Amino acid sequence: MENRYAHRIAQTFLRNILMTLLTLFALSEVCSAADIGFSEAMGLMKARNDSLQAARMEENQRVHEQEAARGLYLPEIDMSGRYTRIDEPITIDLDGIRQAMGAVETALHGPVGAAIVSQVPPFRVEVQNDAYWKADVSLLWPIYTGGRISAANRAADAALEASREKYRETESHLTSRLGSLYFGLGLARQVEQVRREVLSGMDAHLHQAQQLEQNGMIARSERLHAEVARAEADRQLKRAIHDTQIAQTALNNLLASREDINPLTPMVMVSQLEPLSFFQETAQRKNPVLGQLGAQKEMAHQSSEKETGTLYPEISLFGKRELYTDDLTVLDPQWALGIGVKFKIFDGMSRYHRVQAAKDQEYRVLHLDKEARRDIDTLVESRYQELLKTREQYDTIKSSLVSAEEYLRVEAKAFEEGMATSVDLVDAQLALSRVRIERLQALYEYDVALAELLETSGMSDRYLEYLSLGEKVGEQ
């Protein structure tokens, strides 16, 4: 008997040591977490998130392409140099003319004419040596291309605008995701706290039930029911702890942070919100998806203009200046300037079909834009109604919270006096915890729905403003 009692004491002692170590470890984890508000978390996301960095690099790419298109207005200047060796020198041989002239002179003047002709050198001139150098600078400046250069520049401008709208779309989507994960972690930690309080209450209830059973005030079945309820509360707490760890990992991944984040900004409820028409009208002007489609419409139009320009002649200035003149032949000029015209008369109707294809692309984007605008209107209304629904749910749950707290107080007092069963008390405790968690869940869903509504309306940059105006009602 004494051995069993000593063994039980040793088990209790070891369990207390283990719980102390686990508590210290948990405290060290909490202390190592960085306390960060939502604005700071957004700053980290913008600085570190790879998707946002990739969108920024695409915008930089379009900037350089825009500058490249600007260069089409300027002349193209090339400098070249080369060394050449050919099989043999290039010569002009007119010796046949010399011989004919000599025959005529001899026939007219006899030996005197022959002597004169013998003094005439051969009619053979070397035009190009078999090895020679060439170096020159050339210029080509298109001055009329049927509007193709202008169309290319306007298309580059539209492509840059599309990349900026894509960056806004990525940023807006990540802002909504940050709201979901940031407040999701806050929700998980608050739910975990509720589960801890429930477990603590169940421990106290189990202890009280054991004492009442020993005094013969309740049946053994009620004490067993308290043990079952305590085990269920412990299971729910462990599940909440795992949910918190998952939420922490997801937020760390979004922020590319190796350090755990401790959210400081509480969940809020915005009491005053603009009407639906405000968000729909704003979405038509500022939604980044519609902005990209607008830029694509301009790109398609300029593509049509560019292809139409191929039906017109191309006029350009050209020039050339020789830098190395020692090996020039008698036929090569040292410099040349001029103007050229190029006009394609027939190409198998390929230009015509390219023009038609570009116009069809323009009409296609136009129809996509119309459809997208209707879809955005519908999506804004859907998310606005979702926001109102979560607000109504929160208000309903808020009124139920007071009743649940009073119900638990009454049942606890009745159980102490033997007027209520363990089942009644456990039900009251679980009902209160359920209402508290539902309240937190509704608050979380409201903040996520607000972020999604602002994303669809093209106003994600105002999310912080709405959070600052909201009523801070989260359990801290």
C-alpha distance (Angstrom), angle and dihedral (degrees) to the residues before:
residue distance angle dihedral
M1 . . .
E2 3.80 . .
N3 3.82 90.0 .
R4 3.81 91.1 53.8
Y5 3.80 90.0 48.0
A6 3.84 91.6 49.7
H7 3.79 90.6 46.8
R8 3.80 90.5 51.9
I9 3.81 90.8 50.4
A10 3.82 90.7 50.3
Q11 3.81 91.0 49.8
T12 3.79 90.7 50.4
F13 3.80 91.3 48.2
L14 3.82 93.0 50.0
R15 3.79 91.4 46.1
N16 3.79 90.7 52.5
I17 3.81 91.1 50.0
L18 3.80 90.9 49.1
M19 3.82 92.1 49.1
T20 3.80 89.8 49.1
L21 3.79 91.9 52.1
L22 3.80 91.8 47.4
T23 3.79 90.1 49.7
L24 3.80 92.0 50.8
F25 3.79 90.3 48.3
A26 3.81 91.2 50.3
L27 3.79 90.6 48.8
S28 3.81 90.8 51.1
E29 3.79 89.5 51.1
V30 3.79 91.0 51.2
C31 3.80 92.2 46.9
S32 3.78 91.1 50.4
A33 3.80 91.4 54.6
A34 3.81 116.6 99.4
D35 3.81 116.0 -121.6
I36 3.81 104.2 -132.7
G37 3.79 132.0 171.4
F38 3.77 121.6 -142.0
S39 3.82 93.5 -102.4
E40 3.80 90.5 53.2
A41 3.81 90.4 47.7
M42 3.79 89.4 52.3
G43 3.80 90.0 51.3
L44 3.80 90.5 52.0
M45 3.80 90.9 48.5
K46 3.80 92.6 51.8
A47 3.79 91.7 48.2
R48 3.80 99.1 43.6
N49 3.79 112.2 22.9
D50 3.81 110.4 111.2
S51 3.82 95.7 -150.0
L52 3.79 90.1 56.3
Q53 3.80 91.6 46.0
A54 3.81 90.1 51.4
A55 3.82 90.5 51.5
R56 3.80 89.6 49.8
M57 3.80 90.9 51.2
E58 3.81 89.8 51.8
E59 3.80 89.0 53.7
N60 3.82 90.0 50.6
Q61 3.80 88.6 50.0
R62 3.81 90.9 54.3
V63 3.80 90.7 49.2
H64 3.80 90.4 57.4
E65 3.80 91.2 45.3
Q66 3.80 88.4 52.5
E67 3.81 90.3 53.1
A68 3.80 89.2 48.0
A69 3.80 89.6 54.7
R70 3.81 90.0 51.1
G71 3.79 87.8 58.5
L72 3.81 90.7 64.8
Y73 3.81 88.4 76.1
L74 3.81 91.0 61.2
P75 3.81 129.4 74.3
E76 3.77 120.6 -94.4
I77 3.81 112.5 -126.2
D78 3.79 122.0 -168.6
M79 3.79 131.8 -176.5
S80 3.78 120.5 -160.9
G81 3.77 137.5 176.6
R82 3.78 132.4 -178.0
Y83 3.78 143.6 168.7
T84 3.83 117.6 -140.0
R85 3.77 134.7 -170.6
I86 3.82 121.6 -171.1
D87 3.80 133.0 -169.8
E88 3.81 95.3 -100.0
P89 3.82 139.5 -11.9
I90 3.80 118.1 -78.4
T91 3.82 112.0 -118.7
I92 3.80 138.4 175.1
D93 3.85 109.2 -135.7
L94 3.89 114.9 -161.8
D95 3.81 96.0 156.2
G96 3.79 89.9 122.6
I97 3.81 89.2 67.4
R98 3.83 90.4 49.7
Q99 3.79 91.9 52.6
A100 3.82 92.3 48.6
M101 3.79 90.5 50.3
G102 3.85 89.7 49.1
A103 3.79 92.2 52.5
V104 3.80 91.6 51.3
E105 3.83 92.6 47.1
T106 3.82 92.4 48.9
A107 3.78 91.7 49.4
L108 3.81 92.1 52.1
H109 3.81 101.6 39.7
G110 3.73 104.9 19.1
P111 3.82 118.5 -149.5
V112 3.78 92.4 -4.6
G113 3.83 91.1 57.4
A114 3.79 91.5 46.4
A115 3.80 90.0 52.7
I116 3.80 91.2 50.7
V117 3.82 92.4 49.4
S118 3.80 90.9 49.8
Q119 3.80 88.4 63.3
V120 3.84 92.8 56.7
P121 3.86 110.7 97.9
P122 3.83 120.3 -125.7
F123 3.81 116.0 -79.9
R124 3.85 92.8 -121.1
V125 3.84 122.7 119.6
E126 3.83 126.7 -175.9
V127 3.82 106.5 -134.6
Q128 3.81 99.5 177.6
N129 3.78 131.0 15.4
D130 3.79 118.8 -132.1
A131 3.85 90.1 -110.0
Y132 3.80 123.0 39.8
W133 3.85 145.1 152.3
K134 3.81 129.1 -125.6
A135 3.83 128.8 -169.0
D136 3.80 126.8 164.4
V137 3.81 146.6 153.0
S138 3.82 118.9 -131.9
L139 3.80 132.7 -169.5
L140 3.81 131.1 -159.5
W141 3.82 119.7 -178.9
P142 3.82 119.5 176.9
I143 3.81 108.1 -148.3
Y144 3.81 98.0 175.1
T145 3.80 127.5 23.9
G146 3.79 103.1 158.5
G147 3.80 91.9 -94.5
R148 3.79 95.4 -56.9
I149 3.82 95.2 125.3
S150 3.80 92.6 48.8
A151 3.80 90.6 47.6
A152 3.81 91.2 49.9
N153 3.81 90.5 52.5
R154 3.79 94.3 48.1
A155 3.80 89.7 47.1
A156 3.83 89.4 52.1
D157 3.81 89.4 51.0
A158 3.80 90.1 51.3
A159 3.82 91.5 47.7
L160 3.80 89.7 53.5
E161 3.80 90.5 49.9
A162 3.81 90.0 49.5
S163 3.81 90.9 52.8
R164 3.80 90.8 50.3
E165 3.79 90.7 51.0
K166 3.79 89.3 48.1
Y167 3.80 89.0 52.8
R168 3.82 88.8 51.5
E169 3.79 89.9 49.0
T170 3.81 91.6 51.5
E171 3.79 91.7 45.7
S172 3.82 92.0 48.1
H173 3.79 92.7 48.9
L174 3.81 91.5 48.2
T175 3.80 90.8 48.2
S176 3.81 89.4 56.1
R177 3.78 90.5 46.0
L178 3.79 90.9 48.4
G179 3.80 89.6 52.3
S180 3.80 89.7 50.2
L181 3.82 94.3 48.8
Y182 3.81 98.5 35.8
F183 3.80 95.2 50.2
G184 3.80 89.0 34.4
L185 3.80 88.6 62.7
G186 3.80 89.8 46.9
L187 3.80 89.2 50.0
A188 3.81 92.2 48.7
R189 3.81 91.9 50.9
Q190 3.80 92.8 48.1
V191 3.80 91.5 47.7
E192 3.79 87.8 49.8
Q193 3.79 88.8 52.9
V194 3.80 91.0 50.6
R195 3.80 89.7 50.1
R196 3.82 90.0 50.9
E197 3.78 90.3 52.1
V198 3.79 90.7 48.5
L199 3.79 90.9 50.9
S200 3.78 90.3 48.1
G201 3.80 89.6 51.1
M202 3.79 91.2 48.0
D203 3.81 90.2 50.9
A204 3.79 90.0 52.8
H205 3.79 91.1 45.3
L206 3.81 92.0 49.2
H207 3.81 90.9 49.9
Q208 3.78 90.4 49.3
A209 3.81 91.8 47.1
Q210 3.80 90.9 51.9
Q211 3.81 90.8 53.0
L212 3.79 92.9 46.6
E213 3.81 90.4 49.3
Q214 3.81 90.8 51.5
N215 3.81 88.9 51.9
G216 3.79 90.7 49.0
M217 3.79 94.1 -116.8
I218 3.84 97.0 121.8
A219 3.77 134.6 28.3
R220 3.80 124.2 -103.5
S221 3.81 90.0 -112.1
E222 3.80 91.0 64.0
R223 3.80 91.3 52.8
L224 3.81 89.0 49.5
H225 3.80 89.6 49.8
A226 3.82 88.7 53.6
E227 3.82 90.0 51.8
V228 3.80 91.0 50.7
A229 3.81 90.9 48.8
R230 3.80 90.6 48.8
A231 3.83 91.4 51.3
E232 3.82 90.5 49.5
A233 3.81 91.0 49.9
D234 3.80 89.4 51.1
R235 3.81 90.5 50.9
Q236 3.80 91.6 49.7
L237 3.82 90.7 50.0
K238 3.80 92.4 52.2
R239 3.79 89.3 49.4
A240 3.81 90.2 50.6
I241 3.81 90.4 50.7
H242 3.81 90.5 53.7
D243 3.82 90.4 47.7
T244 3.81 88.9 53.4
Q245 3.80 91.3 51.3
I246 3.82 91.2 49.8
A247 3.81 91.6 49.0
Q248 3.81 90.1 48.3
T249 3.80 92.1 52.2
A250 3.80 92.4 48.7
L251 3.82 92.6 50.9
N252 3.81 92.3 46.1
N253 3.79 89.6 51.8
L254 3.81 93.0 51.2
L255 3.81 91.5 49.5
A256 3.83 92.9 40.2
S257 3.81 86.6 -127.8
R258 3.78 126.5 152.7
E259 3.78 90.4 -166.7
D260 3.79 120.3 78.7
I261 3.79 115.9 -109.5
N262 3.79 123.7 -131.5
P263 3.84 108.1 -160.9
L264 3.79 113.3 -135.5
T265 3.81 100.4 177.2
P266 3.81 109.5 88.1
M267 3.77 125.0 -140.4
V268 3.81 112.8 -93.3
M269 3.78 140.9 -158.8
V270 3.81 116.6 -141.3
S271 3.80 108.7 -142.9
Q272 3.81 98.2 -170.6
L273 3.80 119.5 47.8
E274 3.81 130.9 170.8
P275 3.83 117.7 -108.5
L276 3.79 123.1 -90.8
S277 3.81 92.5 -103.8
F278 3.81 90.5 61.2
F279 3.80 92.7 57.2
Q280 3.81 93.3 43.5
E281 3.80 93.4 50.5
T282 3.79 91.4 45.9
A283 3.81 91.1 49.1
Q284 3.80 91.0 55.0
R285 3.80 88.9 56.7
K286 3.79 104.0 33.9
N287 3.79 110.4 24.6
P288 3.84 105.1 122.9
V289 3.81 93.6 -143.1
L290 3.80 89.9 57.3
G291 3.80 88.2 44.9
Q292 3.80 90.1 56.2
L293 3.79 91.3 48.6
G294 3.80 89.8 50.6
A295 3.79 89.6 52.9
Q296 3.80 90.4 46.8
K297 3.81 89.8 52.5
E298 3.80 89.4 55.0
M299 3.81 91.4 46.6
A300 3.81 90.9 50.5
H301 3.81 90.9 48.8
Q302 3.80 92.4 50.1
S303 3.80 90.1 47.4
S304 3.81 87.1 56.6
E305 3.81 90.2 48.8
K306 3.79 91.2 49.1
E307 3.80 93.5 51.5
T308 3.81 90.4 46.3
G309 3.79 88.2 54.6
T310 3.81 90.5 63.1
L311 3.81 88.0 70.5
Y312 3.83 90.2 66.7
P313 3.82 129.2 71.4
E314 3.78 122.2 -96.2
I315 3.82 117.7 -129.8
S316 3.78 122.4 -168.2
L317 3.79 141.9 165.3
F318 3.77 119.4 -126.5
G319 3.77 136.7 -173.4
K320 3.79 140.6 173.3
R321 3.81 134.7 -165.4
E322 3.81 125.0 -171.3
L323 3.81 112.6 -133.7
Y324 3.83 97.1 -172.9
T325 3.80 112.2 45.3
D326 3.82 103.5 168.1
D327 3.80 94.1 90.8
L328 3.80 97.0 40.2
T329 3.77 115.4 127.1
V330 3.76 125.3 -133.2
L331 3.81 87.1 -101.1
D332 3.84 96.5 54.0
P333 3.85 119.3 89.0
Q334 3.80 120.0 -143.5
W335 3.81 91.6 -133.0
A336 3.78 140.0 3.2
L337 3.82 136.9 -170.6
G338 3.77 130.4 -173.9
I339 3.76 151.3 134.8
G340 3.79 125.4 -107.6
V341 3.77 136.5 -161.5
K342 3.77 124.8 -158.4
F343 3.79 122.6 -173.0
K344 3.76 125.4 169.8
I345 3.80 109.2 -143.4
F346 3.80 101.9 -174.4
D347 3.80 133.0 6.0
G348 3.78 103.5 163.9
M349 3.85 93.1 -85.2
S350 3.81 91.2 -69.6
R351 3.82 93.4 130.1
Y352 3.79 91.7 51.6
H353 3.80 92.5 52.2
R354 3.81 92.3 46.2
V355 3.82 88.9 54.3
Q356 3.81 90.8 50.4
A357 3.81 91.7 47.2
A358 3.82 90.4 52.0
K359 3.81 91.2 50.8
D360 3.81 91.1 49.5
Q361 3.81 89.0 51.7
E362 3.80 89.3 52.0
Y363 3.82 91.6 52.0
R364 3.81 91.1 46.1
V365 3.81 93.0 55.5
L366 3.80 89.5 45.7
H367 3.81 91.1 57.3
L368 3.81 91.5 45.2
D369 3.79 89.4 52.8
K370 3.81 92.4 52.3
E371 3.79 91.7 49.0
A372 3.80 92.5 46.3
R373 3.80 91.8 52.6
R374 3.80 91.0 54.6
D375 3.81 90.6 46.9
I376 3.81 91.7 49.8
D377 3.81 90.7 51.9
T378 3.80 89.9 52.0
L379 3.80 93.3 45.3
V380 3.81 92.5 50.0
E381 3.80 90.6 51.3
S382 3.82 91.4 47.3
R383 3.80 93.2 51.3
Y384 3.78 92.2 43.3
Q385 3.80 90.3 54.1
E386 3.81 89.6 46.6
L387 3.79 88.4 54.3
L388 3.80 91.9 51.2
K389 3.80 90.9 46.9
T390 3.80 93.2 53.8
R391 3.80 89.6 47.5
E392 3.81 91.0 53.2
Q393 3.80 90.9 47.1
Y394 3.79 90.3 50.9
D395 3.82 92.3 50.3
T396 3.81 91.0 49.3
I397 3.80 93.0 48.8
K398 3.79 90.9 45.3
S399 3.80 90.9 59.4
S400 3.83 90.1 47.2
L401 3.80 92.6 54.0
V402 3.81 94.3 71.1
S403 3.80 91.1 50.0
A404 3.81 92.0 49.2
E405 3.79 92.0 50.7
E406 3.81 91.9 49.9
Y407 3.80 91.1 45.8
L408 3.82 90.6 54.8
R409 3.81 92.0 48.0
V410 3.81 92.2 51.8
E411 3.83 94.1 45.7
A412 3.81 92.3 47.6
K413 3.80 91.6 53.0
A414 3.79 91.7 45.1
F415 3.83 91.2 50.4
E416 3.80 91.0 51.9
E417 3.79 89.3 52.7
G418 3.80 92.6 45.9
M419 3.80 92.6 -112.4
A420 3.83 95.6 114.7
T421 3.78 134.5 44.0
S422 3.76 129.4 -120.4
V423 3.78 88.4 -108.9
D424 3.80 90.7 58.5
L425 3.79 93.0 50.4
V426 3.81 94.2 46.1
D427 3.79 90.5 48.9
A428 3.80 90.4 51.6
Q429 3.81 92.3 49.7
L430 3.80 92.6 47.4
A431 3.81 91.4 46.0
L432 3.80 90.8 54.6
S433 3.81 93.0 47.7
R434 3.79 90.6 47.2
V435 3.81 91.8 52.6
R436 3.81 91.7 47.1
I437 3.80 91.8 50.9
E438 3.80 92.7 44.8
R439 3.81 88.4 51.6
L440 3.79 91.2 52.2
Q441 3.81 91.2 45.5
A442 3.82 92.0 51.4
L443 3.80 90.3 49.0
Y444 3.80 90.9 50.1
E445 3.80 92.4 48.0
Y446 3.81 89.3 50.8
D447 3.81 93.5 54.7
V448 3.82 91.4 46.3
A449 3.82 91.2 47.7
L450 3.82 89.3 49.8
A451 3.81 90.7 52.8
E452 3.81 91.4 49.2
L453 3.81 92.2 47.8
L454 3.80 90.9 51.7
E455 3.82 90.2 46.3
T456 3.80 91.8 54.3
S457 3.81 90.7 45.2
G458 3.80 92.3 51.8
M459 3.81 91.6 -115.4
S460 3.80 103.9 110.2
D461 3.79 87.8 125.6
R462 3.84 86.7 69.4
Y463 3.81 95.2 54.9
L464 3.80 92.2 99.3
E465 3.80 89.4 50.2
Y466 3.80 91.8 54.3
L467 3.80 91.1 46.6
S468 3.79 90.5 52.9
L469 3.82 91.1 51.6
G470 3.80 94.8 47.1
E471 3.78 127.1 98.8
K472 3.81 110.7 -103.2
V473 3.78 102.7 -130.8
G474 3.80 104.3 147.9
E475 3.82 118.2 122.6
Q476 3.79 106.2 -102.7
